Amino acid sequence: MSPVPVSLPFADRSAAGRGLAERVRPLVRTDPVVLALPPGGLPVGAELARALDLPLDVLVVRRLNLQGDARAPVGAVTEGGGVFFDDSELARRHVSRDVLSQAVRAERQELDRLLKAYRGGRPGAPLAGRDVVVVDEGVTTGATARAAVRAVRRHHPARVCLAVPVASQAAVAALRGEADEIVVLTAPDNFQAVGEWYRDYEPPTEADIAALLEDRAEGRPMGRPVRVTAGGVGLDGDFTVPGSVRGAAVMALGHGRAHAQQRAAADALLDAGYATLALDLFTPEEWESAQGAPDIGADDLGGRLAQAVEWLRSAAGVRGGVGVFGAGSAAPAAPAAAARMPGEVGALAVLGGRIDLAGDALPQVRVPALVMVPGGESFVWELSEWAAGRMGGPVELRAAPGAEQLLGGTAEGRLAGEAAAEWFDRHL
């Protein structure tokens, strides 16, 4: 166990993963690989893998619950056919063989479904002879973590390191001897549940997990987490540089840059050759306290985005104009930033949101702007049409059928990103 002083609660799972990375770094030496327990452990493990430049895969563990029984699980099922029973729990509850077999079958079926959804038919990472880092978002009882470590042991790894941001002290004690190393950032005295130690505890979807794993499988460059100081606050972003750079683009979001749908849009820019900064314009604290988009004006958001553009120009070494893609609650910041810095912003793309809220900044926007409006939203279309008429540069107002699903499907995110990339190709 390696507890260290940390700032609690964690802002989100990505922040927790970055904290773990520095503790894990000196412990892995032999062809290491990161195995994250989905769903919650995947964003933690992805950030750790990103920071240490390690391969990433999932390790699916299903708790073995008895139908209609809300008490503690009686074991766990892991991929590869592994079944681990809690003998003491089984003895206390006098579970029959038939009931137990039925529960194992049901969980194996769900496990197989999840593996197909996550990996898309790709094989799991080989583990023999490697240092394996098993990552989860936290540990309450230790039952799932124990099953995960034992499942990894079956593949004869060199060493196993269990890494979690937060755990109960009882779980840490119960897990001693299971892994070669246990890294725990904090084991609070008043531990009740994992979720209470995160400000943002929104779980990743199956699509989020599949998109993260697909990026790694396709060899797409991993973005490095960055903190951009703008407007007196630190904004979280991911900066990714393709092998061959043709330009640079900021993808400005209100919140949730790590969601699969947003990543799909950013990946489209990256695949088109743009060094890409995917940036949340609101801090996790602002988003959480407002329970959604905070009431921060377009001018202030535009100031934040303008400073992010300056950061990107310097980081990417870009001499010409930068493309700015604003989506959702960050949409009005895009024209506001372009009005502030006409020499640095070369083209705009906007998806959804209320660009009319940019108000007096609109006539100062001289660069080409693509405005994509979700299909069927006549009110937003009318507001966007009004705003487009006030802009001082060329504007194309385009319906984006299905774009309202950007937060619900990667296909729409990819299409929006490709449209933005094509617009930047024409005008930057």
C-alpha positions as CSV (number, residue, x, y, z in Angstrom):
1,M,0.0,0.0,0.0
2,S,1.2,3.5,-0.9
3,P,-1.1,6.2,0.6
4,V,0.0,9.7,-0.2
5,P,-1.6,13.1,0.7
6,V,-4.1,14.0,-2.0
7,S,-6.7,16.7,-2.5
8,L,-10.1,15.2,-2.0
9,P,-12.5,14.7,-3.5
10,F,-10.9,14.0,-6.9
11,A,-12.2,16.3,-9.6
12,D,-13.0,13.3,-11.8
13,R,-11.6,9.9,-12.8
14,S,-9.1,11.4,-15.1
15,A,-7.6,13.5,-12.3
16,A,-7.4,10.4,-10.2
17,G,-5.6,8.5,-13.0
18,R,-3.0,11.2,-13.3
19,G,-2.3,11.0,-9.6
20,L,-1.9,7.2,-9.8
21,A,0.5,7.4,-12.7
22,E,3.3,9.0,-10.8
23,R,3.0,6.4,-8.0
24,V,2.9,3.5,-10.5
25,R,5.7,4.8,-12.8
26,P,8.7,3.4,-10.8
27,L,6.9,0.0,-10.1
28,V,6.6,-1.3,-13.7
29,R,9.6,-2.4,-15.8
30,T,8.9,-5.5,-17.8
31,D,6.8,-4.8,-20.9
32,P,4.0,-3.3,-18.8
33,V,0.3,-3.2,-19.7
34,V,-2.7,-1.5,-18.0
35,L,-5.9,-3.5,-17.5
36,A,-8.8,-1.3,-16.4
37,L,-12.0,-2.6,-14.8
38,P,-15.0,-1.1,-16.6
39,P,-17.0,0.9,-16.4
40,G,-15.6,3.3,-13.8
41,G,-12.1,2.0,-13.8
42,L,-11.6,2.6,-17.5
43,P,-11.2,6.5,-17.5
44,V,-8.8,6.1,-14.5
45,G,-6.8,3.4,-16.3
46,A,-6.9,5.3,-19.6
47,E,-5.4,8.4,-18.0
48,L,-2.7,6.3,-16.3
49,A,-1.9,4.6,-19.5
50,R,-1.8,7.9,-21.4
51,A,0.6,9.5,-18.8
52,L,3.0,6.5,-18.8
53,D,2.6,5.7,-22.6
54,L,1.4,2.2,-21.9
55,P,-1.0,-0.1,-23.8
56,L,-4.5,-0.3,-22.4
57,D,-7.1,-3.0,-22.3
58,V,-10.1,-3.9,-20.2
59,L,-10.5,-6.7,-17.6
60,V,-14.2,-7.5,-17.2
61,V,-15.3,-8.8,-13.9
62,R,-18.9,-9.5,-13.1
63,R,-20.1,-9.8,-9.5
64,L,-22.0,-13.0,-8.9
65,N,-25.3,-11.9,-7.4
66,L,-28.2,-14.2,-6.8
67,Q,-31.5,-13.3,-8.5
68,G,-33.9,-11.5,-6.2
69,D,-31.3,-11.3,-3.4
70,A,-29.9,-7.8,-2.6
71,R,-27.3,-9.1,-0.2
72,A,-23.6,-9.1,-0.9
73,P,-22.4,-11.0,-4.0
74,V,-21.3,-14.6,-3.5
75,G,-18.4,-14.4,-5.9
76,A,-17.3,-13.1,-9.3
77,V,-17.0,-14.2,-12.9
78,T,-14.1,-13.1,-15.1
79,E,-13.3,-13.4,-18.8
80,G,-11.7,-16.7,-19.9
81,G,-14.2,-18.7,-17.8
82,G,-12.8,-17.8,-14.4
83,V,-15.3,-18.2,-11.5
84,F,-14.3,-17.2,-7.9
85,F,-16.6,-18.0,-5.0
86,D,-16.9,-16.4,-1.6
87,D,-17.0,-19.7,0.3
88,S,-18.0,-18.1,3.6
89,E,-20.9,-16.2,2.0
90,L,-22.1,-19.4,0.2
91,A,-22.0,-21.3,3.5
92,R,-24.0,-18.7,5.4
93,R,-26.7,-18.5,2.7
94,H,-27.0,-22.3,1.9
95,V,-27.0,-21.6,-1.9
96,S,-28.1,-24.7,-3.9
97,R,-26.0,-25.9,-6.8
98,D,-28.8,-25.2,-9.3
99,V,-29.3,-21.6,-8.2
100,L,-25.5,-21.0,-8.3
101,S,-25.1,-22.5,-11.8
102,Q,-28.0,-20.4,-13.1
103,A,-26.3,-17.2,-11.7
104,V,-23.0,-18.1,-13.2
105,R,-24.6,-18.7,-16.7
106,A,-26.3,-15.4,-16.6
107,E,-23.2,-13.4,-15.6
108,R,-21.1,-15.2,-18.2
109,Q,-23.6,-14.3,-20.9
110,E,-23.5,-10.6,-19.9
111,L,-19.7,-10.7,-19.7
112,D,-19.5,-12.0,-23.2
113,R,-21.8,-9.3,-24.4
114,L,-19.7,-6.6,-22.8
115,L,-16.5,-7.9,-24.2
116,K,-17.9,-7.7,-27.7
117,A,-19.2,-4.2,-27.1
118,Y,-15.9,-3.0,-25.6
119,R,-13.4,-4.7,-27.9
120,G,-15.4,-5.2,-31.1
121,G,-14.1,-8.7,-31.6
122,R,-10.4,-7.9,-31.0
123,P,-8.5,-10.3,-28.8
124,G,-7.4,-9.2,-25.3
125,A,-3.9,-8.1,-24.5
126,P,-1.3,-11.0,-23.9
127,L,-0.2,-11.0,-20.3
128,A,2.4,-13.8,-19.9
129,G,5.7,-12.5,-18.7
130,R,4.5,-8.9,-18.4
131,D,4.0,-6.4,-15.6
132,V,0.3,-6.0,-15.4
133,V,-1.3,-2.9,-13.7
134,V,-4.9,-3.6,-12.7
135,V,-6.8,-0.3,-12.2
136,D,-10.2,0.4,-10.8
137,E,-11.9,3.7,-9.7
138,G,-11.9,2.5,-6.0
139,V,-12.4,-0.5,-3.8
140,T,-15.1,-0.9,-1.1
141,T,-14.9,-4.6,-0.1
142,G,-12.1,-5.9,-2.3
143,A,-14.0,-8.8,-3.7
144,T,-14.0,-7.5,-7.3
145,A,-10.3,-6.5,-7.1
146,R,-9.4,-9.9,-5.7
147,A,-11.1,-11.7,-8.5
148,A,-9.4,-9.5,-11.1
149,V,-5.9,-10.1,-9.7
150,R,-6.5,-13.8,-9.5
151,A,-7.7,-13.9,-13.0
152,V,-4.6,-12.1,-14.2
153,R,-2.4,-14.6,-12.2
154,R,-3.8,-17.4,-14.4
155,H,-1.9,-15.9,-17.3
156,H,1.5,-16.1,-15.6
157,P,2.4,-12.4,-15.6
158,A,5.8,-11.2,-14.4
159,R,4.3,-9.0,-11.7
160,V,0.8,-7.7,-10.8
161,C,0.3,-4.2,-9.5
162,L,-3.2,-3.2,-8.2
163,A,-3.7,0.6,-8.5
164,V,-6.8,2.4,-7.2
165,P,-7.3,6.1,-6.2
166,V,-9.3,5.4,-3.1
167,A,-10.2,2.3,-0.9
168,S,-11.6,1.4,2.4
169,Q,-8.9,0.4,5.0
170,A,-10.6,-3.0,5.5
171,A,-10.4,-3.7,1.7
172,V,-6.7,-2.8,1.6
173,A,-6.0,-5.1,4.5
174,A,-8.0,-7.9,2.9
175,L,-6.1,-7.5,-0.4
176,R,-2.6,-7.8,1.1
177,G,-0.8,-10.7,-0.5
178,E,-3.0,-10.8,-3.6
179,A,-0.9,-8.4,-5.7
180,D,2.9,-7.8,-5.8
181,E,2.2,-4.1,-5.3
182,I,-0.8,-2.2,-4.1
183,V,-1.0,1.5,-4.8
184,V,-3.7,3.4,-3.0
185,L,-3.7,7.2,-3.1
186,T,-5.9,7.5,0.0
187,A,-7.7,5.1,2.4
188,P,-10.0,7.5,4.4
189,D,-11.1,6.7,7.9
190,N,-14.7,7.7,7.0
191,F,-14.9,5.7,3.8
192,Q,-18.5,4.8,2.9
193,A,-18.7,4.5,-0.9
194,V,-16.4,5.2,-3.8
195,G,-18.6,7.8,-5.5
196,E,-18.4,10.2,-2.6
197,W,-14.7,10.8,-3.3
198,Y,-15.3,12.2,-6.8
199,R,-16.8,15.5,-7.6
200,D,-17.7,14.3,-11.2
201,Y,-18.9,10.7,-10.9
202,E,-20.8,10.4,-14.2
203,P,-20.1,6.8,-15.4
204,P,-18.7,6.2,-18.9
205,T,-21.0,4.5,-21.4
206,E,-20.2,1.4,-23.3
207,A,-19.6,3.6,-26.3
208,D,-17.1,5.7,-24.3
209,I,-15.2,2.5,-23.3
210,A,-15.2,1.1,-26.9
211,A,-14.0,4.4,-28.3
212,L,-11.0,4.6,-25.9
213,L,-10.0,1.1,-26.7
214,E,-10.4,1.5,-30.4
215,D,-8.1,4.6,-30.4
216,R,-5.4,2.4,-28.8
217,A,-6.0,-0.5,-31.1
218,E,-5.7,1.7,-34.2
219,G,-2.5,3.3,-33.0
220,R,-4.0,6.8,-33.0
221,P,-1.7,9.2,-31.1
222,M,-2.7,9.5,-27.5
223,G,-3.4,13.1,-26.4
224,R,-1.5,14.4,-23.4
225,P,-3.5,16.0,-20.6
226,V,-2.8,19.7,-20.3
227,R,-3.9,22.6,-18.1
228,V,-4.6,25.8,-19.9
229,T,-4.8,28.9,-17.7
230,A,-7.4,31.2,-19.1
231,G,-9.6,33.9,-17.5
232,G,-7.9,33.3,-14.1
233,V,-8.9,29.6,-14.0
234,G,-7.2,26.3,-15.0
235,L,-9.0,24.6,-17.9
236,D,-8.5,20.9,-18.6
237,G,-7.7,19.7,-22.1
238,D,-6.2,17.0,-24.2
239,F,-3.5,18.0,-26.7
240,T,-2.9,15.5,-29.5
241,V,-0.4,15.9,-32.4
242,P,-0.7,13.7,-35.6
243,G,2.3,12.3,-37.4
244,S,2.0,14.9,-40.1
245,V,0.7,18.3,-39.1
246,R,-1.3,20.4,-41.6
247,G,-2.8,22.8,-39.1
248,A,-4.2,23.3,-35.6
249,A,-7.7,23.3,-34.2
250,V,-9.3,23.9,-30.8
251,M,-12.4,21.8,-30.1
252,A,-14.2,23.8,-27.4
253,L,-16.7,22.1,-25.2
254,G,-18.6,23.1,-22.1
255,H,-17.8,19.8,-20.4
256,G,-17.1,16.2,-21.1
257,R,-14.2,16.2,-23.6
258,A,-13.4,12.6,-22.7
259,H,-16.9,11.3,-23.7
260,A,-16.7,9.0,-26.6
261,Q,-18.9,11.2,-28.8
262,Q,-16.8,14.2,-28.2
263,R,-13.6,12.2,-28.7
264,A,-15.0,11.0,-32.1
265,A,-15.3,14.5,-33.3
266,A,-11.8,15.4,-32.0
267,D,-10.4,12.3,-33.6
268,A,-11.8,13.3,-37.0
269,L,-9.9,16.6,-36.8
270,L,-6.8,14.6,-35.7
271,D,-7.1,12.1,-38.6
272,A,-7.4,15.0,-41.0
273,G,-4.0,16.2,-39.9
274,Y,-4.8,18.9,-37.3
275,A,-3.0,19.2,-34.0
276,T,-6.0,19.2,-31.8
277,L,-6.7,20.7,-28.4
278,A,-10.0,19.3,-27.0
279,L,-10.8,21.7,-24.2
280,D,-13.5,22.0,-21.5
281,L,-14.3,25.7,-21.1
282,F,-15.9,25.2,-17.7
283,T,-14.0,23.8,-14.7
284,P,-15.3,20.6,-13.1
285,E,-16.2,22.7,-10.0
286,E,-18.1,25.2,-12.1
287,W,-20.0,22.5,-13.9
288,E,-20.8,20.6,-10.7
289,S,-21.9,23.6,-8.7
290,A,-24.3,24.7,-11.5
291,Q,-25.5,21.1,-12.1
292,G,-25.0,21.8,-15.8
293,A,-23.7,24.7,-17.9
294,P,-22.8,27.6,-15.5
295,D,-24.2,31.1,-16.1
296,I,-21.0,32.5,-17.6
297,G,-21.4,35.0,-20.4
298,A,-20.3,34.5,-24.0
299,D,-17.7,37.3,-23.7
300,D,-16.0,35.7,-20.7
301,L,-16.1,32.3,-22.4
302,G,-14.7,33.9,-25.6
303,G,-11.9,35.3,-23.5
304,R,-11.0,31.9,-22.2
305,L,-11.1,30.4,-25.6
306,A,-9.0,33.2,-27.1
307,Q,-6.3,32.4,-24.5
308,A,-6.6,28.7,-25.4
309,V,-6.0,29.6,-29.1
310,E,-2.8,31.4,-28.1
311,W,-1.7,28.4,-26.1
312,L,-2.3,26.1,-29.1
313,R,-0.5,28.3,-31.6
314,S,2.5,28.2,-29.3
315,A,2.4,24.5,-28.5
316,A,1.8,23.4,-32.1
317,G,4.1,26.0,-33.7
318,V,1.4,27.2,-36.0
319,R,2.1,30.4,-38.0
320,G,-1.3,30.7,-39.8
321,G,-4.8,30.8,-38.4
322,V,-6.2,28.2,-36.0
323,G,-9.5,26.5,-36.6
324,V,-12.0,26.8,-33.8
325,F,-14.8,24.3,-33.4
326,G,-17.3,25.1,-30.7
327,A,-20.1,22.7,-29.6
328,G,-23.1,22.8,-27.3
329,S,-22.7,25.2,-24.4
330,A,-19.4,26.3,-25.7
331,A,-20.8,27.3,-29.1
332,P,-21.2,31.1,-28.4
333,A,-17.6,31.3,-27.2
334,A,-16.4,30.5,-30.8
335,P,-17.6,33.7,-32.5
336,A,-16.7,35.6,-29.4
337,A,-13.1,34.4,-29.6
338,A,-12.9,35.0,-33.4
339,A,-14.1,38.6,-32.8
340,R,-11.3,39.1,-30.3
341,M,-8.4,37.8,-32.5
342,P,-9.1,38.0,-36.2
343,G,-5.5,37.4,-37.1
344,E,-5.1,34.2,-35.1
345,V,-8.5,32.5,-35.6
346,G,-8.7,31.5,-39.3
347,A,-12.1,29.7,-39.5
348,L,-15.0,28.7,-37.3
349,A,-17.2,25.6,-37.1
350,V,-20.1,25.5,-34.7
351,L,-22.4,22.6,-33.8
352,G,-25.6,23.3,-31.9
353,G,-25.8,25.7,-29.0
354,R,-26.8,29.4,-29.0
355,I,-24.4,31.4,-31.1
356,D,-26.8,34.3,-30.9
357,L,-25.7,34.7,-27.3
358,A,-22.4,36.1,-28.7
359,G,-24.4,39.3,-29.3
360,D,-22.4,42.4,-30.1
361,A,-19.3,40.3,-31.0
362,L,-21.1,38.8,-34.1
363,P,-20.5,41.8,-36.5
364,Q,-16.8,41.6,-35.6
365,V,-16.5,38.0,-36.9
366,R,-14.7,38.3,-40.3
367,V,-13.6,34.7,-40.8
368,P,-15.5,32.0,-42.7
369,A,-18.0,30.3,-40.3
370,L,-19.8,26.9,-40.7
371,V,-22.9,26.8,-38.5
372,M,-24.3,23.3,-38.1
373,V,-27.8,23.2,-36.6
374,P,-29.4,20.0,-35.3
375,G,-32.2,18.8,-37.5
376,G,-35.7,19.5,-36.4
377,E,-34.8,22.3,-34.0
378,S,-36.6,25.2,-35.7
379,F,-36.1,27.5,-32.8
380,V,-32.4,27.0,-32.8
381,W,-32.3,27.3,-36.6
382,E,-34.1,30.7,-36.4
383,L,-31.7,32.0,-33.8
384,S,-28.7,30.7,-35.7
385,E,-30.0,32.2,-39.0
386,W,-30.4,35.6,-37.2
387,A,-26.9,35.3,-35.8
388,A,-25.4,34.3,-39.1
389,G,-27.0,37.4,-40.7
390,R,-25.1,39.6,-38.3
391,M,-21.7,38.1,-38.8
392,G,-19.3,40.1,-40.9
393,G,-17.7,37.2,-42.8
394,P,-18.9,34.4,-45.1
395,V,-21.3,32.1,-43.3
396,E,-22.7,28.7,-44.3
397,L,-25.8,27.6,-42.4
398,R,-26.2,23.9,-42.7
399,A,-28.6,21.4,-41.2
400,A,-26.9,18.6,-39.3
401,P,-29.3,15.7,-39.3
402,G,-28.8,13.6,-36.3
403,A,-26.3,16.1,-34.8
404,E,-28.6,16.4,-31.7
405,Q,-27.4,12.9,-30.9
406,L,-23.7,14.1,-30.6
407,L,-24.0,13.2,-26.9
408,G,-25.6,9.8,-27.7
409,G,-23.6,8.3,-30.5
410,T,-20.1,8.3,-31.9
411,A,-21.3,8.3,-35.5
412,E,-22.8,11.8,-35.2
413,G,-19.7,13.0,-33.5
414,R,-17.5,11.7,-36.2
415,L,-19.6,13.3,-38.9
416,A,-19.5,16.7,-37.2
417,G,-15.8,16.5,-36.8
418,E,-15.3,15.5,-40.5
419,A,-17.5,18.5,-41.6
420,A,-15.4,20.8,-39.4
421,A,-12.2,19.4,-40.8
422,E,-13.4,19.8,-44.4
423,W,-14.3,23.4,-43.7
424,F,-10.9,24.1,-42.2
425,D,-9.2,22.5,-45.2
426,R,-11.0,25.0,-47.4
427,H,-10.5,28.1,-45.4
428,L,-7.3,27.9,-43.3
